[in-house]
Structure formats: C-alpha cells, structure tokens
C-alpha cells in the first residue's frame, strides 16, 4: 500500500472531489429540472382530466337538460381533446429547447403553444361544420389560459423535486459523518494497515468515494448501475465492521443498469437494512439486493431479515423521502411497496427504463 503522504492525500478521490479548484477532477454539470416534463403518462392523464373537467363545466352554461349538456360536452370534447394532446406532444418534443430558455420566455412559449392548440381545436370543429361561426378569438384565449394553468402545475411539480433531493443529500451526508460510522470505518482501516494493507487501502478508497458522492454537484438522475456500485462500496465497508454477521446476496440483471432514478435513492434502503437488520442482532442478518428487467420495467428489491420480536421499520423519514422522490420523477410509471412477512422486511421498486 502506498503511504498516506501529503502528496498521496492530494491525489486521493476525496480530496480532489472537495478541492475542485485544483483542476484535478472536473465537476459534473448540474442538471436542471425541466418545467416542460410532460412526457409522463401520469402528467398526460392529469392534464387531460383537468381540461375535460373545465370543458364539462363550460358545457353547463346554456344547457337546460342533461341530454343537452351531454351533447354540448361531446361536441366540445371533439375539438378540445385533440388540441390538448397536440399541446402535450409539442411540449414533450420541444422539452430540451424550451428548457434552455429563461423563465419568462418559457412561460410565453408555453402559452403560445396553447394559443396554437386552441386555434387547432376550433379549426377542427369549424371544418366539420359544428361551429358556426367559429369563435377564433375565444378559442385562442382559452388555449392561452388553460396552458398557463397547466404550466403552473408543471412548474410547482418541478419545484417540489428540489427540497426532496436536498433532504436526501443532507441525510446522506449526515449518515456519512455519523461518529460511529466514521470512527468504526477508520478504526477498521487502522487495524488492517499492518496485517492487510491492501484491504485497508480499499476501505479508505470506498469511504472517500462515498463522501465524493455525498458532496458532489447534484444531478437530476443517475443510472441504476451507478447506484448499485455505490451500495456495493458501502456494504464492503460495513462487511469489515460486522464480519460474518453481515451476509449479502446480489442478484443483478445487467439489462436493468441503464434505468434512471433520482441520485442516492438506493443507498438509504441499503443503510436501513444494515441499521435495522444487522446492528440489533447478535447473530447478524441476511441482506439481498436484486434487480430484474421485465420488458420496459425494472424491478428492484432490497430485503433483510430482522431479529426475532422486531417489527417492520417502514415508517422512517428515509423511506418516505425515497417514495416521494421516486413519485416526483416517474409519477404513475413507478411503484414503491413495503412488505414485512415472516421476519423479512422488503422494499420493492418498479421504475421505467
């Protein structure tokens, strides 16, 4: 093992991650969350239901009976629904370009697309002879108004990601600097320096990598493969501490690695498994982490055995944060389930590829 001289310390991963001004490691670009993230199935469903609800209320004006209201509602839906879907498709297709604009032009561009969608819907009804005369100005104004309301909803959805991601990063950093974790890791490395110097160096490298990820510039998403690699480093450190008390089984599908998820999403699940499964048990616990790709969906499972008489630990803040961030990123395309059965606690995630 190379001695930990000042020169080697400056070349270490941790120090280069902290002192980026030295130019040794280029900082990762900060990904900016998109306000125009309308490509999710959940977003499309909510927008369509909202617009249809507005159309349903508007159709009540001038309708004396239910049959008349239904007729007016069906008539308006014939133009409004294609216009809404056209707006969503345009926003999704132009997401990358629109996201590069300043905030004010973003709103103007979104409302301009709403005007175009309103005129498109009016044109469809006029072409079929269902609107005579065609209310072009009213349709354009309605498109602008509805698009601005939808943009406000997308804007607040994007803003909601920031505190959740910040809370996760702070929790991750706090877990790294917990005295018992930091001191136990350093003590383990010191104990290995003479007997197994190569192993001691590996422990310190794993620790520095964990710190680098906790302190690095935040990204909007990472791959599942990156999260797995980080969890493997963490468990390698804990394996030194707990020895045979920590039994880890990996069942990984390489096809699942490209799936995207919020950064530091898998790590709290693994830490919970160690904290609630291994630490309280004198005999230790068995942790299993598996990934499996099924078509366009990836299933991730993190399970651990628990000591006799210990219940489920599925109500912690860490698990609540994971659930919230997963829903914010993938909406209805993701699932988060907690199961506690026969002394085994399992967290199951489903994310799109």
Secondary structure by P-SEA (a helix, b strand, c coil): cccccaaaaaacaaaaaacccccccccccbbbbbccccccaaaaaaaaaaaaaaaaaaaacccccaaaaaaaaaaaaacaaaaaaaaaaaaaaaaaaaaaccaaaaaaaaaaaaaaaaaaaaaaaaaaccccccaaaaaaaaaaaaaaaaaaaaaaaaaaaaaaaaaaaaaaaaaaacaaaaaaaaaaaaaaccccaaaaaaaaaaaaaaaaaaaccccccccaaaaaaaaaaaaaaaaaaccccbbbbbbccccccccccccccaaaaaaaaaaccccccccbbbbbbbbbbcccbbbbbbbbbbccccccccccaaaaaaaaaaaaaccccbbbbbbbcccbbbbbbbbcc
